[in-house]
């Protein structure tokens, strides 16, 4: 009977353990509290959206008109540049060789002008003696024709100089295009170019250099197309810094970009929809002491009408 008692005791322990496992498996895990409480609106009725900090007048994405190897990168992120400041330089060796060839061609053409002018002047001097009665009619005509031919050769030589100068200017223009410059003043936000890399011509992603004016910042706010009808242009708005919702700034309405586009700016939330379209509203950041950075996201609250139906 003793083995039977042991078997019954083990069976009872197994049943108890199984029941305990089932209970523990169905117990809901505790809800994790956010490290920073989410921002809340100070308006009675709010239209909320996610805003992306941008430089004034958007950013300038610099590419290159020529496809070639990058020989030098002349700026770093954070540098302030003036309009026309050099940003990067493409390989110039072949173009400089062409410049040397065109300089030699120009010098040869200029020497040809000197020769043609000398021949023309000699023909004019000979023609000035054509009134001498000792010369025959044929000789006087030959000297007259020699002057006309000298003028034509001089004009041809001068045209060759003009052509050589134009070719040299074209090569120098090509040489200037190999130094990519800033189209306007601003701050270098990002550099995605390295010496030795090949830079394709045209628009590329990411751009070689990104420039923006950080003196004044603006917010590009995405409003879900389902809530776009609630937006009142010019309404009051405020933005809260993510990570510290106590840091807030009033926002000044600038404009609505009246073309609904696919959503590109993601917040990272697991419940976020990425198949929606958004209306983009631009606000200017009023406070300048928040230490905001281009590309940073903010929570934006826009005052709107209280009636959710939108009907009068």
C-alpha positions in Angstrom: 0.0 0.0 0.0 2.9 2.3 0.6 3.8 2.7 -3.2 0.1 3.4 -3.9 0.1 6.3 -1.4 3.3 7.7 -2.9 1.7 7.6 -6.4 -1.4 9.3 -5.2 0.6 12.0 -3.5 2.6 12.7 -6.7 -0.6 12.8 -8.7 -2.1 15.3 -6.4 1.1 17.5 -6.6 0.9 17.3 -10.4 -2.7 18.4 -10.4 -1.9 21.4 -8.1 1.1 22.4 -10.2 -1.0 22.2 -13.4 -3.7 24.4 -11.9 -1.2 26.9 -10.8 0.5 27.0 -14.2 -2.9 27.7 -15.9 -3.7 30.5 -13.5 -0.3 32.1 -14.0 -0.6 31.8 -17.8 -3.9 33.7 -17.9 -2.7 36.4 -15.6 -2.3 39.7 -17.5 1.1 41.3 -17.2 1.2 44.7 -15.5 0.9 47.7 -17.8 4.2 49.5 -18.2 3.9 53.1 -17.3 5.5 55.6 -19.8 8.7 57.1 -18.7 7.4 60.5 -19.7 3.7 61.3 -19.6 2.2 62.2 -23.0 1.6 65.8 -23.9 -1.9 67.1 -23.4 -3.7 70.0 -25.1 -4.7 73.2 -23.4 -7.6 73.8 -25.9 -11.1 72.8 -25.2 -11.4 71.2 -28.6 -8.2 70.0 -30.3 -7.0 68.7 -33.6 -3.7 66.8 -32.9 -0.9 66.0 -35.3 2.7 65.1 -35.5 5.0 68.0 -36.5 8.5 67.7 -38.1 10.9 70.5 -37.3 12.3 72.1 -40.5 14.5 75.0 -41.4 12.8 78.2 -42.8 11.8 77.7 -46.4 12.5 74.0 -46.2 15.8 72.4 -46.9 18.0 72.5 -50.0 19.2 69.1 -51.2 22.4 69.5 -53.1 23.3 67.2 -56.0 25.7 67.6 -58.9 25.1 68.4 -62.6 28.0 66.1 -63.6 28.7 62.4 -62.9 32.3 62.0 -61.7 34.5 61.1 -58.7 34.4 63.4 -55.7 37.9 64.8 -55.1 37.3 66.9 -52.0 34.5 67.6 -49.5 34.9 71.2 -48.3 32.3 71.5 -45.5 31.2 69.6 -42.4 27.8 69.3 -40.7 27.0 72.3 -38.6 29.1 74.7 -40.6 27.5 78.1 -41.7 28.0 78.9 -45.3 27.3 81.9 -47.5 25.7 81.9 -50.9 28.2 80.7 -53.4 30.5 79.1 -50.9 32.2 75.9 -52.2 30.8 72.7 -50.8 32.5 69.9 -52.6 34.7 69.4 -55.7 34.7 66.8 -58.4 37.8 65.4 -60.2 39.3 68.3 -62.3 42.3 66.6 -63.9 40.8 65.9 -67.3 39.2 69.4 -67.4 42.4 71.1 -66.5 44.2 69.2 -69.3 41.6 70.5 -71.7 42.1 74.0 -70.4 45.9 73.8 -71.1 45.1 72.6 -74.7 42.7 75.5 -75.3 45.2 78.0 -73.8 47.8 76.8 -76.4 45.2 77.0 -79.2 44.3 80.5 -78.2 48.0 81.6 -78.2 48.4 80.1 -81.7 45.3 81.9 -82.9 46.6 85.2 -81.5 49.9 84.7 -83.2 48.0 84.0 -86.5 46.4 87.4 -86.1 49.8 89.1 -85.8 51.0 87.3 -89.0 47.8 88.1 -90.9 48.0 91.7 -89.9 51.6 92.0 -91.0 50.8 90.5 -94.4 47.8 92.8 -94.8 49.9 95.9 -93.9 52.6 94.9 -96.4 49.9 94.5 -99.1 48.5 98.0 -98.2 52.0 99.5 -98.4 52.5 97.9 -101.8 49.2 99.1 -103.0 49.9 102.6 -102.0 52.6 102.7 -104.7 50.3 101.4 -107.3 49.9 105.0 -108.7 53.4 104.9 -110.0 53.3 105.1 -113.8 56.1 102.5 -114.0 53.7 99.7 -112.9 51.5 97.9 -115.3 47.8 97.7 -115.0 48.0 94.0 -114.1 50.5 94.8 -111.3 48.4 97.5 -109.9 45.3 95.2 -109.9 47.4 92.4 -108.3 48.4 94.6 -105.5 44.8 95.8 -104.9 43.6 92.2 -104.8 46.4 91.4 -102.4 45.0 94.0 -99.9 41.5 92.5 -100.1 43.0 89.0 -99.6 45.0 90.3 -96.6 41.9 91.8 -95.0 40.1 88.4 -95.4 42.9 86.5 -93.9 43.1 88.9 -91.0 39.3 88.6 -90.4 39.7 84.8 -90.5 42.5 84.9 -88.0 40.5 87.2 -85.7 37.6 84.7 -86.0 39.9 81.9 -85.0 40.9 83.9 -81.9 37.2 84.4 -81.0 36.6 80.7 -81.5 39.6 79.6 -79.4 38.5 82.0 -76.6 35.0 80.6 -76.7 36.3 77.1 -76.4 38.5 78.1 -73.5 35.6 79.8 -71.8 33.5 76.6 -72.2 36.3 74.5 -70.6 36.6 77.0 -67.7 32.8 76.9 -67.3 33.0 73.1 -67.1 35.8 73.6 -64.6 33.7 75.9 -62.4 30.8 73.4 -62.5 33.0 70.8 -60.9 33.0 72.9 -57.8 29.5 72.6 -56.2 28.6 75.7 -54.4 25.8 76.7 -52.0 22.8 78.2 -53.8 22.0 80.3 -50.7 23.2 81.0 -47.2 22.4 78.6 -44.4 23.7 75.8 -42.2 25.0 72.5 -43.4 22.6 70.0 -41.9 24.0 66.8 -43.4 26.9 65.6 -45.6 26.6 62.3 -47.5 29.7 62.6 -49.6 33.2 61.2 -49.2 36.4 61.8 -51.3 36.8 59.0 -53.8 33.1 58.2 -54.0 31.4 58.4 -57.4 28.7 61.1 -57.5 25.9 60.5 -60.1 24.4 63.5 -61.8 20.8 64.4 -61.0 18.7 64.0 -57.9 19.8 61.3 -55.5 18.7 60.1 -52.1 20.2 60.9 -49.8 21.6 64.1 -51.3 25.3 64.9 -51.2 24.8 67.9 -49.0 21.7 69.3 -47.2 21.5 73.0 -46.3 18.9 74.9 -44.4 18.3 78.2 -42.6 18.2 77.5 -38.9 17.8 81.1 -37.9 14.0 80.5 -37.7 12.4 77.1 -37.5 9.1 75.9 -38.8 6.9 72.8 -38.2 5.4 70.7 -40.9 2.4 69.1 -39.3 0.7 66.0 -40.8 -3.1 66.1 -40.4 -4.9 62.8 -41.2 -7.1 63.2 -44.2 -10.1 62.0 -42.1 -9.6 65.0 -39.8 -8.6 67.6 -42.5 -12.2 69.0 -42.6 -11.8 70.1 -38.9 -8.8 72.3 -39.6 -9.5 76.1 -39.4 -6.6 78.0 -41.2 -5.2 80.6 -38.9 -6.4 78.9 -35.7 -4.3 78.9 -32.5 -1.8 76.1 -32.2 1.0 75.0 -29.8 3.7 72.4 -30.0 5.2 70.3 -27.2 8.7 68.9 -27.2 8.8 65.1 -27.1 10.5 63.8 -24.0 9.5 66.9 -22.0 5.9 68.0 -22.6 6.4 70.9 -20.3 8.5 72.6 -22.9 6.0 74.2 -25.2 5.9 76.9 -27.8 3.1 78.8 -29.5 2.9 78.3 -33.2 2.2 80.9 -35.8 0.2 79.7 -38.8 2.0 80.2 -42.1 0.1 78.2 -44.8 -1.6 75.0 -45.8 -0.2 73.0 -48.6 -3.4 72.2 -50.4 -2.4 68.8 -51.8 -3.0 65.7 -49.7 0.0 63.4 -49.9 0.9 59.9 -48.7 2.2 59.9 -45.1 6.0 59.8 -44.9 6.8 61.1 -41.4 6.4 58.1 -38.9 6.1 58.5 -35.2 7.2 54.9 -34.4 4.0 53.9 -32.5 2.9 50.3 -33.0 -0.7 51.3 -33.7 0.3 53.9 -36.3 -1.2 53.6 -39.8 1.1 54.0 -42.7 -1.5 53.6 -45.5 -3.1 56.9 -44.9 -2.8 60.3 -46.6 -2.2 63.5 -44.8 -2.7 67.3 -45.3 0.4 69.2 -44.4 0.1 72.5 -42.5 3.1 74.8 -41.9 3.6 76.7 -38.6 6.4 78.9 -37.5 8.0 78.2 -34.1 7.7 81.3 -32.0 10.1 80.4 -29.2 13.8 80.2 -30.0 15.1 78.9 -26.7 13.9 75.3 -26.9 17.0 73.9 -28.5 15.1 72.3 -31.3 16.9 70.4 -34.1 15.9 70.0 -37.7 14.3 66.6 -38.2 13.0 66.4 -34.6 9.3 65.6 -34.1 6.9 67.5 -31.8 3.3 66.9 -30.7 1.1 69.6 -32.1 -2.3 70.7 -30.9 -4.5 72.9 -33.1 -7.6 74.6 -31.7 -10.7 73.6 -33.6 -14.5 73.8 -33.4 -16.2 72.0 -30.6 -19.0 70.4 -32.8 -17.5 67.1 -34.0 -20.0 66.9 -36.8 -18.9 70.1 -38.4 -22.5 71.0 -39.1 -24.0 74.4 -38.4 
